[in-house]
Structures are given as C-alpha cells and as structure tokens.
Amino acid sequence: MVAVPELVSGLDAELVRLGYKAATMVWYRGCWRRLERFFASRGVQEFSLDLAMAWVDQACGGFFDKEQAGTLKPTDVYLFRVAQMLDDFAVHGAVLRRYSRTVDKLTAGQADVVARFRAWLQASDCAASTVRAYGTVAAEFLAFTGRRGGLAGLDAGVIGAFVATLAGYQAKTVEHKLCAVRSFLRFAGSHGLADEAVLEAVPAAKSARQARIPSVWDPADVAKILQAVDRGNPCGKRDYAIILLITRLGLRGIDVKRLRFGDLGWPGNRLSVVQAKTGHRVQLPLLKDVGWALIDYVRSGRPRSDCPEVFLRHTAPVGPFSDQDHLHQILVKHARGAHVPLGEKRRHGMHSLRHTLATRLMEDGTPVEQIADILGHQSVTATGVYLKSSLGLLANCALDPDGAVRGARR
C-alpha cells in the first residue's frame, strides 16, 4: 500500500488537473489534513480503507449508526466519499466518474476523437440515445487511459485496470459500459488510433436479463396515484395525461416526452409513434380516457408554445423535456401524495408502470404476441419475462408434485 502523504499528494494533483475549483480544493485539503492526523495518532503510515472509515465514523459522530437510522447528513456523506475516493485512487490511479462530473474533461485531441466516434456511430444508423451514451463512456475511457499512455499505449493491462473500476456497478451497467468500450475500440482500431488486437482483452459480461423480476404496482395503488393527481392546475393536467399514456397504452417514457401533435390521429382515434428505442412505428388506439386527458391538458394546461411536442416543462425556459429527464419525479410526487409506499425493493420509475400493464394484460389472457405489439417489443422473448411478476401465472405453471411422481413411476 502507498503512504498516506504520497497518496494525498497524487490525488491533489489529479483533482487540480481535472479542473476542480479552488474553493473545493480548500475543503478537500482540510479533510485530508484531518485524516492524516488521525492516521499519525495511531502510528500508521500506509493508507488503509478500514482505518479511513474509522476516521469517517469518528468525524461524523457515528457514521454507520446514522446510516442504519437513516439520519445521515450531506456533510457525513461527503466525508465518506473523501475516504472512498482515496481508496479508489490508491487502487486504480484515477478519480472514478461517480465522484466527479469533470473526470471526462478531455484535451482537444481527445474531444476530437470522441466527436469522430459519435459521427461514426451516427453513420452506422445507431439510435441517438446510443450515440449519446456510448460517447459518454468513450470520454470516460479516454480520460482514464490518458494517464496511462493514451490510445497508442493501450494494452490488456490498461483494459483490465479500467474494467476493475467498474466493480460495484450493477451487472446491467457493467454490460452497457463494456459494450460501449468494444464499440469504441472497433472504431479506434479501424482508424489506426489503437491496436485492433486490444479488443480481445475486453471481457464479456452479459447480464442475466431473464433472471430479473420486473417491478410492478398493485392496480389499486395505480388507481390511487391517478386519483391523487390535482387536475385543477396545469402541471396536474400534464402529469395525469403522462401517467395515463404509460399505464393504459404502455408507451416508454422517452416516447411520451417526444410525442408530437402530428402523432395524434383524432379522426380515427389512433396514436402513431416511432419508438426511440427500436425505430419502429407502433399504432395504438387512442382510448377515451387518454384522449380526454390530452385534450384537457392542451386546452387548459399547456403553456403557449410553438414546440411540436405535446408535453412541456412548465418552468422557464418552457420547452420539451430533455432526454435525460426520466420523469421519475412525477410518479414519485403523486405516489407520495396518494400515500402509496415507495420501498427500496420496488423500482418506482415510469418504466415500472409499463411493467404493470404488461403483467395485467398477461393475467387477463392477452396473447403474448399481442402484448409484444402493444409494448413495441421486437421479440416475444422480451415480453415473456413479465410472467415472473405474476404469482397467479407462476402458480398455473407449477407442476403438481403428486402428478409428477405418478408420471415418473409409469
């Protein structure tokens, strides 16, 4: 392990390189001095995460007790991050992205590579969301490799060091990042920026998609949430229509945000949307309650705007929702207003309402192929996962133990 003063000095220089503000550096240096005195008082010279966490516990007046009681303050969490950041820098020699939004601060040359990579993805007809997400990971990867010889010095050791920084992320996140790195290395190899052979050093890390159980709501809770929405104000009218579109028609949140007036076929009561995820157009019936909710919002709630999108933010600057806004806050707000519990084990993003619709349709006996069409799935395999979220359907699939034994004896 590295000596504490040496580790602090190296991390200090790296944060300065990344462009941390002077006032922020003053705060970090004060924390480091306190931590160094704590180590010295115990006669320890080399950094240890366990001892650093003991300092956090003492400095916070019982960090871990507060964590159990749910009474941690932001300042307590910041001290925890100070210790964790030192450990990450000791292990990986880098400031990981979860601690800093400036870690992807790139040189002009690196930024140009990322821009060319994005253009390469666009030319390959990748979805806009993929171009954005893969570009972000590419910037993160370049920032990491910048202190290790850059792309020209890329080898299996550097790839392994980057992969090690992903420890602790969910399997799905690791899979996404590694897919992005592979794509970037294919681009870099084909353009002579890196050795094509390093692509083989990127490990395969597939997440067990079919192992997950979709998070669903009880229909009564969904009804409570809708009833709790105050439709007497503009935001309430908008939120009610958004939640209805997802709970009744199963649209993805991004497709709701991008919904345009041209997508609404009022004469035939049809809604036609090109899905952002698949690029395929789906046509759905514009149900009566959904239609009236949309009319109510457009007539009496929507701010005056020339934007073609139906749904807008109601705070300045008025305009469409960004792709990064997952509308999570809307559902949480009205669930709390309805006194519907939001436990840690339940995912409560807008996508969970889509899961709920799929599960209920399956319980009602709707054919899987039809559900796949409604949700815009490209394969019925993706739809079949909703079987796991229904205890009733799982019970129907269960074998009769006595019958299985009789069959075996025959």
N, C-alpha and C positions, 0 to 999 in steps of 0.2 A: 504494500500500500504506500501511497505518497504522503509526505509530511504535510501537515495542515497548512503552514505558511506558504509552501510551494503550490499547493492546490488552490488556495485562495488567490495567490498572485496570478496563476494561469487563468482562472475563471474571471478575475477582474479584467485582465487584458482582453479576453474574448467578448465580454459584455460591452466593453468600450468599442471594440471592433464592430460589433453588431449595431452600434448606434444608440445604446441606452442613454437616456437623458442624465445630465449631471446630477439633478436632484435625486433621481432613482439610485444612482451610484453611491451617493452620500448615505442613503438609507441602507443599501446592501453592505457597505463597508462598516457601518456601525454594527450591524448584525454579526458580521464576520469577526470583528474585534471581540465582541461578547463571547462568541463561540470559541475563539482561540483561547481566551482567558479560562473558559470552562475546561477545555482540554488540558491546559497547562496546570490548572489546580489539581488535576487528577494524575499528573505526571505522564500524560500520553502525548506522544509526538506525531504519530501517524493517524490519518483520518480513519474513523470508524463510523458507519451509519448508525449502529446501535448507540454509541456514545453521543452522536449528534442528536438522535431522537431523545435521549435522556436530557440533553440541554433544552430541546424544544418543550419537553414535558415540564421541566422546571420553570422555564421562562414564561410559559403560558399559565402557570399555576394549576397544572394538571390537565395537559392537553388530551390525554386518552380518556380520562374521566369525563371531560367536557364532550368529547366525541360521542361517548356512549349515551350521555344525557341529552345530546342534541343542542348544546349551548355554546358551540364554538363561535368565536367572533372572526371577522375577516382578518384581523391582525394575527390571530392564532394560526390561521391557515397560511398566511404569508410566511411566518416563521417556519412552518412545516416545509414549505416549498424551498426555503433557503437551504435547509439540510438536505432535502431530496435533490436539489439542483447540484450541490457539491458532490453528492454521491454519483449522480449521472455523469458529471464532468470527469470524475475520477475513473469511472468505468469506460465511458465512451469517448472522452475527449471532446465533447460537444455539448452545446446547450440545446436540449431537445425542444421540439416545437410546442409541446404542451405548456411550457413555461414562458414562451415568448412569441409575440407576433412579428418580431423583427428578425427571427432566425433565418428567414428566407431573403434577407437583404442581400442582393446579389451585385456583383460587379457588372459593368456594362456588357462585358463579353458573355457572362453567364445569363444575363437577362435576354441577350440576343439569341442564345441557344434555346431558352425556354420559348421565346416568341416563334422561332423556327419550328420547334416541336409542336406547338399549338397549330401552326399553319399546316404542318404535315398531317396532324390528326384530322383537321377540317377537310383536307384534300382526300382523306380516306373515308369521308362521309360519317365520321363519328358524331354522336349527338353533342349538342352544345354543353350539356351537363358533364359529359365525359371529357370533353376538351378542357373545360374549366378545372375539373377535379384532378385529371392527370397532370395538367400543367402545374397545379399547386404542389403535387407530390414531386414532380421533376425539380421544381425550385428548391424544395426541401432537401432532395437528394444532392443537388449541386452544392447547396450551402454546406452540407455535411462533407462532401468529397473535396471541397475547396481547400481544406486544411490538410489534405492527405494526398496531394499531388495532382488533384483535379482529374478530369476525364482521361488525360494522357497517361496517368499513372494508375488507372483503375485496374484492380486485380481481385481475386477471390477473397483476399483478406479484407479489403475495404468493403466489399459487398457484405461479407459476414459481419463486419463491425456495424454497418448500417442496419442489417436485419436484427442485430442484438438490441438496437434502440427501440424496437417495436414490442419488446417484452412488456406485458401488462395490458396491451390493447386487446379488444375483443377479436375473436378469430375472423369475423367478417371484415373488420378494419384492416387487419394484417393482410388478408387476401386481396383486398382492394389496393393497398399500397404496393404490394409485390407485383400485382398485375400492371400497375402504372409504371413501376420501375422497369419491368420487362419491356413494355411498350417503348419507354424512353431509350432503353439500351438498344432496341432494334433500330430506332431512329438514329441514335448516335453511331452505331456500327455501320449502317448503310451510308452515312455521310462522312465516314472517316474520322469521327471525333473520338472514338474509343475502339478497343479491340473487340471484334464481334464475339470472340470466344468467352468473354466475361458473362455473356448472357446465360451460359450454362451454370454459372455459380449462384444464380438466384434460385433459392429453394422453392419447391411447390408447397403451397399452404392453402389447401382448399378448406373452406368452412363447411361443416355438415349442415347444409341448408335444410334438409328434410328432418334434421334432429330437433329443430326449434319448434316450439309450440306457439302459434300466433296468439297475441294478446287480444282478447275480445271483451266486450262490455255486455252486461246484462241488459236486455231490451228495456226493462223498466227504468234502468239508470239513464239510458239514452233518451227515453221519453221525459224524464225529469230534467235533464240538461236542456232539452229543447223548450220545455215549459218555463224554465228559469230565465231564458233569454228575454231581456226587456226590448220588445219590438216597438216601443214607443219612441225610441231615439234612433238616429241614423246608423250608429255603429251596431246596435242591436239588430236592426233590419238586415244589415250586411252579414253579420255573424250567423244569424238564423238561416239565411239563404245558403251560405257556405256550408254549414253543418248539414243541412238538408241534402245538398248536392252529393255529399260524400256518403251519408248514411242511407240515402234512398237510391242513388244511381251508382255508387261505388267509384266515383272519379278519384284519381290521385290528386293530392294537394296541389302539385305543380300545374296540373291541367285546369284546376279550378282557378288558380291565380292567373293563368293565361287565357281563360275563357273570354271570347270576344262576342260582340253583338252579332257578328256575322255567323257565329256558330249556332245561333238560336233560330230554329225553323218554326216560327209561330203558326203559320197556316197548317202545317202537318203535325204540330205538337211533337217535333223531333229536335234532338240536340246532337250535333255532329262535331266531333272533336278529333284533332290529330294528336295522338298521345306523345308527350315529350319523351317518354322512356323508349317506346318502340318505333315511333314514327308512323304508326299505322292509324288510320282513321276508324273511329268507332261511332256508331249511331245508336242513340238511346232514346227511349220515349220520354218526352218532357212531361212528367207526371203533374197532375193538377196542383198538388200542394207545393211542389217545387216551382212550378210556373208562377203561381200567385206570389210566392215569396220573392222571386226575382222581380216581378212587376212592382211589388210594394217597395223594394229597395231602389229600383231605378227611378220610380216616380217620386218617392218621398224621402229617400235617404242618401242617394248617391250625390257627392259633390259635383258641381258643374265642371265638366272637363271634356276636352276633345279626345281623350285617350280612348282607343278602341276596346281596351279591356273593360269588362263589366265591373269587376271589383277593384276598389281603390283604397289606398290608405287615407285616413281622414285627418291626419296631422300633416302640417307643412314639412316638406313640399308634397302637395297632393299628387298622387300618381299611382301606378300599379305596384303591387308587392314585388320585392326582389326575389330572385330565385333562391337566395339563401334564407329567406323567411319561410319556415315550415308551418306557420300558422298554429304552432303548438300552444302559444299563449292564449289564443282564442278559446280553444277547448278547455284548457285548464281554468281559465277565468270563469266560464259558465258552469263547469263541473263543481267548482267551489261554491258558486252562487246557489247551486242546487243541492249543496251538502252531500254530494256524491264523493265517497272516499277515494283518494288517489294514493294507493300504496306504492312502495318501492318496487314490488314484484310485478306491477302492472305497467306496461307501457301506455302512456296516455297522450301520444301524438295523434294527429289527424288520421294517420295510416291505420291506427287501431280500429277506427270506425269502418274502414274498408274491410278489415278482417272480420268485423262483426257481421256486416252484411253478407259476406261470402258464407260464413258459418250458418247463419239463419236460413239462407237460400238452400244450402245443402240439407239442413234439417227438415225443410219443407218438401224435400224430394225433387228439387230442381236438378235436372241432369247436369253433370259436371261440365260437359261441353258448352251448355248454355251459360253456366256461371263464368266459364273462361271467356266467353264472348262479351259478357257484361263487364267483366273486370279488365278486359283487354289483354289477357294473358296469351302469350304466343304458344303455350303448351299446356295441356290439361294436367301435366305433372305438377306444375306450379300451383294449380288450383287444389289438387288433392291434399295438400298439406293442411287445409282447413278441417279435414276430417278429425285431426288430432285435438282440435279445440272444442269438440262436442262430446261430452261424456255419453250422451244418448246414442250417438252414431258409433262410438267406440264399443259400447255395450252390445250393439247389434252385430258387430264384427267378431265379438269374443266367441271362442269355442266353448261348447258345453263339455266340461271335464268328463262327466259320466259317458256322454256320447262318444268322446274321443277314445276313452278306454274300451268301450264296446267295439268300436271300429277297429282298434288295434288287435283285439282278440280274434276277430274274424280273419 
